[in-house]
Amino acid sequence: RADEWGETRKAILSWNEILVPDPGRFPKDAEATLRRVFALLDGERTLKDIQMLTRLGQFMLMRAAALLIRSGAARPVSAAEAFERARTRAGKKEWDAALRMARYGLEHERKNLGLLELALRAAEELQQPETAASYARQLASAQAEGGQLELAIPSYQKVLAQAPRALP
């Protein structure tokens, strides 16, 4: 079991991983646990969410997710897909879901300007000033590093507006 756990951990990056199903590649003879996990993959639920829904143990869930990935029946959501999902949710004013998808994308691409802007907007809409200030700071930093100083200044101003004590 220890060997299998090591292999499983290589396939799954974290509990926050979100998988997209590929029904055409799902094994017809899959065991019940795989079927149960696969049925809950929607491109927005994390593995942690799925664990809470299924009450499967950590090892069983991670093993099932790793098997689905190895078989090609599932794959992690990319940062670009997370951006599109976050943008769609923001367009529907579903700010919690938009922020969640933006956060997921930022786990994979920390300096993605589009994801940072979406996370900032969602945090502002949710009236979470500390969270908004954090994303504004990250956005301003990424903009400044990219040579976009004219854009970084308003972003730093948002940091001050959201959390005046946030800047050193």
Secondary structure by P-SEA (a helix, b strand, c coil): caaaaaaaaaacccccbbbbbccccccccccaaaaaaaaaccccccaaaaaaaacccaaaaaaaaaaaaaacccccccaaaaaaaaaaaaaacaaaaaaaaaaaaaaaccccaaaaaaaaaaaaaaccaaaaaaaaaaaaaaaaaacaaaaaaaaaaaaaaacccccc
